[in-house]
C-alpha cells in the first residue's frame, strides 16, 4: 500500500491547524477564568474591608471595577482604592 506524499502532507497540515484552533479557543477561556477568580477574590477583600471599615467609620463601594482592581493588584490595589476614596471625598 503506497500513500501519496501530498495526502501525508495534507493530514499533517490538518492536524497542525486543528491544534492551533484548539489552542486559540483554550487560551481565552483560561484568561476569562482568571478574570472571574481575581474579581471574586477582590470582591471578598473589599467586603472584608467594608466589615472592618464599618467599625472605623468608612466604606468602599463594591462594584466590578473596584473588585477587579483589588483582584489584579492585590494589596497595592486595595491601598489605591482607599487612597482614591479619601482623596475624592
C-alpha positions, 0 to 999 in steps of 0.5 A: 500500500503506497500513500501519496506524499501530498495526502501525508502532507495534507493530514499533517497540515490538518492536524497542525491547524486543528491544534492551533484552533484548539489552542486559540479557543483554550487560551481565552477561556483560561484568561476569562477564568482568571478574570472571574477568580481575581474579581471574586477574590477582590470582591471578598477583600473589599467586603472584608474591608467594608466589615472592618471599615464599618467599625472605623467609620468608612466604606468602599463601594463594591462594584466590578471595577473596584473588585477587579482592581483589588483582584489584579493588584492585590494589596497595592490595589486595595491601598489605591482604592482607599487612597482614591476614596479619601482623596475624592471625598 
